[in-house]
Amino acid sequence: MFKQGEDKDFSLISVTYGELEKLLQSPGNHYIFFGATWCGNTYATIRYVNQEARKYGIKHVYTFDTILDSTSGKGSPFHIRDNYNNGSHPLSDLYTHLVNTYLPNLVTEDGSHGVVDSKGVGATRLQVPLLLHYNKNNAAQLPGTDQPAGPVTDEVVDYHGKTANVDAKPQLTAREYMLNWYGTTYDDKAIIQGGFSITGDDLSAAKNYGRKVNNDRDAYIAQADHFYSLLNLRGEIAQAKTVSLDGYSAGRVAAFKKTLAAAEKTVSDKKATISATDTATKNIANAVAALAGGNNGGSGSGNGSGSGDTGNNPVAGNADNAGGNDSTAGNKPSRKIVVAGNEPLSRTGAEATVIASVALSLALTAAGALALSRNRGDAAAAQALSDSTRPTSAR
């Protein structure tokens, strides 16, 4: 699941049901990853959720398990994401409440199955593992995604898979990118063959935002990388729009506006490559610096001409806009960039809040690393949530 030593660069922090609900009630932007200790696909993907989050400077990944005691199997009475079924899953009401209250526009391949609680109320059945971005105040479909309008702004799913299409009515569905546990390897140069679900056109560079992939693992990494990169760019654009242009030369203002317009074009392009979104993000940061005479600024082309899909330019500063990477749970900005003659630009991308809902503290070979996640999580959650909003454990 994790390589030795990766626990030293860990973003995963587990939360209880009550803590998750409090976070979903709080304003701002949150990343959510739902998973389960019994799920081999969760074992396979969680490493890359953490890896890509760290790549974009995200420090906190809150984890939640759909089995509340984090130790039982899929048939456990503590498993909330299953039908009530005459009391075999007595806590199903917690699941329907969570999804129907906070995730009304959830898109999932397994959604048509649904979960029915003790009162006969149904809810979309999310498929674990599932990584999504959430902003409770968002009511629009954001640029660059097929996600329907609502508080769930983005998901790591194939919105236009072969078996389902997000535009289908009445049930919005999409095939999800998932790995098999036995199809993963710690060796980044090799992968255990067999058991893959993604084949054919779904492995093409066009479907993976410019990445050439030949297996489920690399396809998932590409999808997750694009997910974080797109959100990063949206936030950077929103922050750039707050910059006062008073007092600067007409030439510098024109160059800044040109770069910003190019970035907006890139973020709206659903086929934009990871390189294009990363390059556009970097160009905006350079354009802001160029206003004060710092450098030449980016070319503003936004065409992905940057070298490779490295995604290692986490320059998002990101205000409290849906799709940004702001810190909404009490974390202080990591730094401030002061543009001469203007108000400081808070750069809080490195402090972005990610909720990832897999409590993997007892999971097989990564037990030690995940226990550390739990310990760090308690401290980080206590810091992130004020005393007035700190939820009571629902375990």
ZAGU-720425 format. One record per residue (C-alpha): chain; residue number from 1; z negated, y, x. Coordinates in steps of 0.1 Angstrom, whole numbers, padded with zeros to 4 digits. Layout:
// residues N
[node A,NUM,[Z,Y,X]]
...
***
This chain:
// residues 395
[node A,1,[0000,0000,0000]]
[node A,2,[-0010,0025,0027]]
[node A,3,[-0005,0023,0065]]
[node A,4,[-0035,0023,0087]]
[node A,5,[-0047,0059,0093]]
[node A,6,[-0030,0073,0062]]
[node A,7,[-0064,0078,0046]]
[node A,8,[-0068,0107,0070]]
[node A,9,[-0040,0126,0053]]
[node A,10,[-0049,0118,0017]]
[node A,11,[-0043,0138,-0014]]
[node A,12,[-0055,0113,-0039]]
[node A,13,[-0087,0122,-0059]]
[node A,14,[-0097,0100,-0089]]
[node A,15,[-0109,0115,-0121]]
[node A,16,[-0126,0101,-0153]]
[node A,17,[-0111,0104,-0188]]
[node A,18,[-0133,0134,-0195]]
[node A,19,[-0123,0151,-0163]]
[node A,20,[-0087,0145,-0170]]
[node A,21,[-0090,0160,-0205]]
[node A,22,[-0107,0191,-0191]]
[node A,23,[-0080,0196,-0166]]
[node A,24,[-0053,0193,-0193]]
[node A,25,[-0072,0219,-0213]]
[node A,26,[-0072,0243,-0184]]
[node A,27,[-0044,0269,-0178]]
[node A,28,[-0020,0267,-0150]]
[node A,29,[0001,0239,-0134]]
[node A,30,[-0010,0204,-0129]]
[node A,31,[0007,0172,-0115]]
[node A,32,[-0002,0140,-0133]]
[node A,33,[0004,0105,-0121]]
[node A,34,[-0006,0077,-0145]]
[node A,35,[-0011,0042,-0132]]
[node A,36,[-0033,0012,-0132]]
[node A,37,[-0051,-0011,-0108]]
[node A,38,[-0034,-0042,-0123]]
[node A,39,[0001,-0028,-0119]]
[node A,40,[0022,-0039,-0090]]
[node A,41,[0045,-0010,-0095]]
[node A,42,[0016,0014,-0091]]
[node A,43,[0007,-0003,-0058]]
[node A,44,[0042,0002,-0047]]
[node A,45,[0047,0039,-0057]]
[node A,46,[0013,0055,-0050]]
[node A,47,[0019,0058,-0013]]
[node A,48,[0051,0078,-0018]]
[node A,49,[0035,0100,-0045]]
[node A,50,[0009,0109,-0018]]
[node A,51,[0035,0112,0010]]
[node A,52,[0058,0136,-0009]]
[node A,53,[0028,0157,-0021]]
[node A,54,[0016,0161,0014]]
[node A,55,[0052,0169,0025]]
[node A,56,[0052,0199,0002]]
[node A,57,[0017,0210,0013]]
[node A,58,[-0001,0198,-0018]]
[node A,59,[-0037,0188,-0009]]
[node A,60,[-0052,0176,-0042]]
[node A,61,[-0039,0146,-0061]]
[node A,62,[-0062,0137,-0090]]
[node A,63,[-0060,0101,-0100]]
[node A,64,[-0067,0084,-0133]]
[node A,65,[-0066,0047,-0143]]
[node A,66,[-0056,0038,-0179]]
[node A,67,[-0084,0011,-0176]]
[node A,68,[-0116,0031,-0178]]
[node A,69,[-0137,0008,-0156]]
[node A,70,[-0109,0007,-0129]]
[node A,71,[-0117,-0030,-0123]]
[node A,72,[-0105,-0051,-0152]]
[node A,73,[-0071,-0066,-0159]]
[node A,74,[-0045,-0055,-0184]]
[node A,75,[-0061,-0073,-0212]]
[node A,76,[-0095,-0056,-0207]]
[node A,77,[-0112,-0040,-0237]]
[node A,78,[-0115,-0009,-0214]]
[node A,79,[-0077,-0006,-0213]]
[node A,80,[-0070,0024,-0235]]
[node A,81,[-0032,0023,-0234]]
[node A,82,[-0028,-0007,-0258]]
[node A,83,[-0029,-0013,-0295]]
[node A,84,[-0062,-0015,-0313]]
[node A,85,[-0052,-0049,-0326]]
[node A,86,[-0083,-0058,-0347]]
[node A,87,[-0106,-0045,-0320]]
[node A,88,[-0092,-0062,-0289]]
[node A,89,[-0087,-0028,-0275]]
[node A,90,[-0114,-0007,-0291]]
[node A,91,[-0108,0024,-0270]]
[node A,92,[-0071,0029,-0281]]
[node A,93,[-0082,0060,-0301]]
[node A,94,[-0088,0077,-0267]]
[node A,95,[-0052,0071,-0257]]
[node A,96,[-0036,0083,-0289]]
[node A,97,[-0058,0114,-0288]]
[node A,98,[-0048,0122,-0252]]
[node A,99,[-0011,0118,-0257]]
[node A,100,[-0007,0134,-0291]]
[node A,101,[-0029,0163,-0282]]
[node A,102,[-0017,0171,-0247]]
[node A,103,[0016,0153,-0240]]
[node A,104,[0037,0158,-0272]]
[node A,105,[0070,0159,-0254]]
[node A,106,[0064,0129,-0231]]
[node A,107,[0096,0111,-0223]]
[node A,108,[0092,0074,-0214]]
[node A,109,[0113,0043,-0214]]
[node A,110,[0086,0024,-0232]]
[node A,111,[0081,0051,-0258]]
[node A,112,[0097,0032,-0287]]
[node A,113,[0069,0005,-0285]]
[node A,114,[0041,0030,-0291]]
[node A,115,[0004,0025,-0292]]
[node A,116,[-0014,0022,-0325]]
[node A,117,[-0051,0030,-0327]]
[node A,118,[-0079,0019,-0351]]
[node A,119,[-0069,0045,-0377]]
[node A,120,[-0033,0035,-0377]]
[node A,121,[-0022,0066,-0357]]
[node A,122,[0006,0060,-0332]]
[node A,123,[0014,0076,-0299]]
[node A,124,[0042,0073,-0273]]
[node A,125,[0034,0045,-0249]]
[node A,126,[0037,0059,-0214]]
[node A,127,[0049,0034,-0187]]
[node A,128,[0028,0032,-0156]]
[node A,129,[0034,0044,-0130]]
[node A,130,[0045,0078,-0142]]
[node A,131,[0045,0111,-0123]]
[node A,132,[0048,0143,-0143]]
[node A,133,[0041,0181,-0142]]
[node A,134,[0020,0198,-0169]]
[node A,135,[0014,0233,-0180]]
[node A,136,[-0004,0236,-0214]]
[node A,137,[0011,0270,-0221]]
[node A,138,[0047,0261,-0215]]
[node A,139,[0069,0261,-0246]]
[node A,140,[0104,0261,-0230]]
[node A,141,[0128,0237,-0213]]
[node A,142,[0127,0248,-0177]]
[node A,143,[0158,0252,-0155]]
[node A,144,[0170,0222,-0136]]
[node A,145,[0156,0195,-0158]]
[node A,146,[0164,0175,-0189]]
[node A,147,[0128,0174,-0200]]
[node A,148,[0124,0186,-0236]]
[node A,149,[0105,0218,-0241]]
[node A,150,[0068,0215,-0241]]
[node A,151,[0037,0212,-0218]]
[node A,152,[0052,0183,-0199]]
[node A,153,[0077,0203,-0178]]
[node A,154,[0091,0176,-0155]]
[node A,155,[0089,0138,-0150]]
[node A,156,[0100,0114,-0123]]
[node A,157,[0123,0094,-0146]]
[node A,158,[0161,0088,-0149]]
[node A,159,[0167,0109,-0180]]
[node A,160,[0202,0095,-0184]]
[node A,161,[0198,0059,-0175]]
[node A,162,[0221,0031,-0186]]
[node A,163,[0196,0017,-0212]]
[node A,164,[0185,0050,-0227]]
[node A,165,[0193,0087,-0229]]
[node A,166,[0170,0116,-0233]]
[node A,167,[0193,0131,-0258]]
[node A,168,[0190,0101,-0281]]
[node A,169,[0175,0107,-0315]]
[node A,170,[0149,0104,-0329]]
[node A,171,[0130,0088,-0299]]
[node A,172,[0135,0106,-0266]]
[node A,173,[0136,0079,-0239]]
[node A,174,[0146,0075,-0203]]
[node A,175,[0145,0047,-0178]]
[node A,176,[0119,0051,-0151]]
[node A,177,[0121,0046,-0114]]
[node A,178,[0096,0019,-0105]]
[node A,179,[0092,-0004,-0075]]
[node A,180,[0081,-0040,-0073]]
[node A,181,[0050,-0046,-0051]]
[node A,182,[0068,-0074,-0033]]
[node A,183,[0098,-0052,-0027]]
[node A,184,[0079,-0027,-0005]]
[node A,185,[0070,-0027,0032]]
[node A,186,[0050,-0005,0055]]
[node A,187,[0080,-0005,0079]]
[node A,188,[0100,0026,0070]]
[node A,189,[0131,0011,0086]]
[node A,190,[0131,-0020,0066]]
[node A,191,[0124,-0032,0031]]
[node A,192,[0117,-0067,0017]]
[node A,193,[0148,-0077,-0003]]
[node A,194,[0148,-0090,-0039]]
[node A,195,[0135,-0081,-0073]]
[node A,196,[0150,-0047,-0075]]
[node A,197,[0157,-0031,-0108]]
[node A,198,[0179,-0002,-0097]]
[node A,199,[0215,-0012,-0089]]
[node A,200,[0251,0001,-0091]]
[node A,201,[0256,0038,-0098]]
[node A,202,[0219,0045,-0100]]
[node A,203,[0218,0040,-0062]]
[node A,204,[0246,0066,-0056]]
[node A,205,[0239,0099,-0038]]
[node A,206,[0250,0117,-0069]]
[node A,207,[0221,0101,-0089]]
[node A,208,[0196,0107,-0061]]
[node A,209,[0201,0144,-0054]]
[node A,210,[0223,0140,-0023]]
[node A,211,[0203,0111,-0008]]
[node A,212,[0221,0079,0002]]
[node A,213,[0199,0050,-0009]]
[node A,214,[0203,0012,-0012]]
[node A,215,[0171,0000,-0028]]
[node A,216,[0144,0009,-0053]]
[node A,217,[0120,0023,-0028]]
[node A,218,[0144,0049,-0013]]
[node A,219,[0156,0059,-0048]]
[node A,220,[0120,0065,-0059]]
[node A,221,[0113,0086,-0028]]
[node A,222,[0144,0107,-0035]]
[node A,223,[0134,0112,-0071]]
[node A,224,[0098,0122,-0062]]
[node A,225,[0111,0145,-0034]]
[node A,226,[0134,0162,-0058]]
[node A,227,[0106,0165,-0084]]
[node A,228,[0083,0184,-0059]]
[node A,229,[0112,0204,-0044]]
[node A,230,[0124,0217,-0078]]
[node A,231,[0089,0227,-0088]]
[node A,232,[0084,0244,-0054]]
[node A,233,[0116,0264,-0058]]
[node A,234,[0107,0275,-0094]]
[node A,235,[0074,0288,-0082]]
[node A,236,[0089,0307,-0053]]
[node A,237,[0114,0324,-0076]]
[node A,238,[0087,0335,-0100]]
[node A,239,[0066,0349,-0071]]
[node A,240,[0096,0367,-0056]]
[node A,241,[0102,0384,-0089]]
[node A,242,[0068,0401,-0086]]
[node A,243,[0078,0418,-0053]]
[node A,244,[0081,0456,-0057]]
[node A,245,[0113,0468,-0042]]
[node A,246,[0103,0505,-0041]]
[node A,247,[0107,0522,-0007]]
[node A,248,[0132,0498,0008]]
[node A,249,[0167,0506,0019]]
[node A,250,[0195,0498,-0006]]
[node A,251,[0210,0473,0018]]
[node A,252,[0178,0453,0021]]
[node A,253,[0172,0454,-0016]]
[node A,254,[0208,0442,-0023]]
[node A,255,[0204,0413,0002]]
[node A,256,[0171,0403,-0014]]
[node A,257,[0186,0404,-0049]]
[node A,258,[0216,0384,-0038]]
[node A,259,[0193,0357,-0023]]
[node A,260,[0172,0356,-0055]]
[node A,261,[0203,0353,-0077]]
[node A,262,[0216,0324,-0055]]
[node A,263,[0182,0306,-0058]]
[node A,264,[0182,0310,-0096]]
[node A,265,[0217,0295,-0097]]
[node A,266,[0205,0266,-0076]]
[node A,267,[0174,0259,-0096]]
[node A,268,[0194,0258,-0128]]
[node A,269,[0219,0233,-0114]]
[node A,270,[0207,0198,-0126]]
[node A,271,[0229,0183,-0099]]
[node A,272,[0216,0204,-0070]]
[node A,273,[0207,0183,-0040]]
[node A,274,[0172,0182,-0024]]
[node A,275,[0187,0200,0006]]
[node A,276,[0200,0228,-0017]]
[node A,277,[0166,0234,-0034]]
[node A,278,[0147,0233,-0001]]
[node A,279,[0172,0256,0015]]
[node A,280,[0170,0281,-0015]]
[node A,281,[0132,0281,-0012]]
[node A,282,[0134,0288,0025]]
[node A,283,[0160,0316,0019]]
[node A,284,[0137,0334,-0005]]
[node A,285,[0108,0334,0020]]
[node A,286,[0132,0347,0047]]
[node A,287,[0145,0374,0023]]
[node A,288,[0109,0386,0015]]
[node A,289,[0102,0389,0052]]
[node A,290,[0135,0407,0057]]
[node A,291,[0125,0434,0033]]
[node A,292,[0099,0445,0059]]
[node A,293,[0124,0440,0087]]
[node A,294,[0109,0406,0097]]
[node A,295,[0143,0388,0101]]
[node A,296,[0177,0385,0087]]
[node A,297,[0167,0366,0056]]
[node A,298,[0185,0335,0042]]
[node A,299,[0221,0335,0036]]
[node A,300,[0214,0332,-0001]]
[node A,301,[0241,0307,-0006]]
[node A,302,[0218,0280,-0020]]
[node A,303,[0245,0254,-0012]]
[node A,304,[0223,0229,0006]]
[node A,305,[0239,0237,0040]]
[node A,306,[0205,0233,0056]]
[node A,307,[0200,0204,0080]]
[node A,308,[0190,0173,0061]]
[node A,309,[0167,0167,0032]]
[node A,310,[0136,0172,0051]]
[node A,311,[0117,0192,0024]]
[node A,312,[0094,0205,0052]]
[node A,313,[0094,0241,0042]]
[node A,314,[0065,0245,0018]]
[node A,315,[0067,0282,0013]]
[node A,316,[0059,0283,-0024]]
[node A,317,[0035,0311,-0033]]
[node A,318,[0038,0305,-0070]]
[node A,319,[0020,0324,-0097]]
[node A,320,[0007,0308,-0129]]
[node A,321,[0041,0301,-0143]]
[node A,322,[0052,0267,-0158]]
[node A,323,[0068,0249,-0129]]
[node A,324,[0051,0267,-0101]]
[node A,325,[0026,0253,-0076]]
[node A,326,[-0003,0276,-0082]]
[node A,327,[-0040,0268,-0078]]
[node A,328,[-0055,0268,-0112]]
[node A,329,[-0088,0251,-0106]]
[node A,330,[-0106,0276,-0086]]
[node A,331,[-0091,0271,-0052]]
[node A,332,[-0085,0301,-0030]]
[node A,333,[-0050,0310,-0017]]
[node A,334,[-0043,0295,0017]]
[node A,335,[-0029,0328,0030]]
[node A,336,[-0015,0361,0020]]
[node A,337,[0018,0376,0032]]
[node A,338,[0017,0414,0031]]
[node A,339,[0050,0431,0028]]
[node A,340,[0048,0466,0041]]
[node A,341,[0044,0492,0014]]
[node A,342,[0038,0465,-0013]]
[node A,343,[0010,0445,-0028]]
[node A,344,[0001,0412,-0010]]
[node A,345,[0020,0381,-0020]]
[node A,346,[-0005,0353,-0026]]
[node A,347,[0008,0320,-0011]]
[node A,348,[-0010,0292,-0028]]
[node A,349,[0015,0264,-0026]]
[node A,350,[-0007,0245,-0002]]
[node A,351,[-0035,0246,-0027]]
[node A,352,[-0015,0233,-0057]]
[node A,353,[-0034,0210,-0081]]
[node A,354,[-0019,0176,-0086]]
[node A,355,[-0034,0152,-0112]]
[node A,356,[-0024,0117,-0104]]
[node A,357,[-0038,0092,-0127]]
[node A,358,[-0043,0059,-0109]]
[node A,359,[-0079,0051,-0099]]
[node A,360,[-0071,0028,-0071]]
[node A,361,[-0105,0027,-0055]]
[node A,362,[-0108,-0011,-0057]]
[node A,363,[-0071,-0020,-0052]]
[node A,364,[-0065,-0049,-0028]]
[node A,365,[-0055,-0041,0007]]
[node A,366,[-0061,-0003,0003]]
[node A,367,[-0096,-0007,-0009]]
[node A,368,[-0111,0012,0020]]
[node A,369,[-0087,0041,0018]]
[node A,370,[-0090,0044,-0019]]
[node A,371,[-0127,0043,-0018]]
[node A,372,[-0124,0073,0005]]
[node A,373,[-0102,0089,-0022]]
[node A,374,[-0130,0085,-0047]]
[node A,375,[-0156,0100,-0024]]
[node A,376,[-0134,0129,-0015]]
[node A,377,[-0124,0132,-0051]]
[node A,378,[-0160,0138,-0063]]
[node A,379,[-0165,0166,-0038]]
[node A,380,[-0130,0182,-0044]]
[node A,381,[-0133,0179,-0082]]
[node A,382,[-0167,0196,-0081]]
[node A,383,[-0152,0224,-0061]]
[node A,384,[-0121,0227,-0082]]
[node A,385,[-0139,0227,-0116]]
[node A,386,[-0165,0254,-0123]]
[node A,387,[-0198,0244,-0137]]
[node A,388,[-0187,0257,-0171]]
[node A,389,[-0157,0234,-0172]]
[node A,390,[-0170,0204,-0154]]
[node A,391,[-0165,0175,-0178]]
[node A,392,[-0190,0147,-0185]]
[node A,393,[-0179,0113,-0173]]
[node A,394,[-0162,0092,-0199]]
[node A,395,[-0166,0059,-0181]]
***
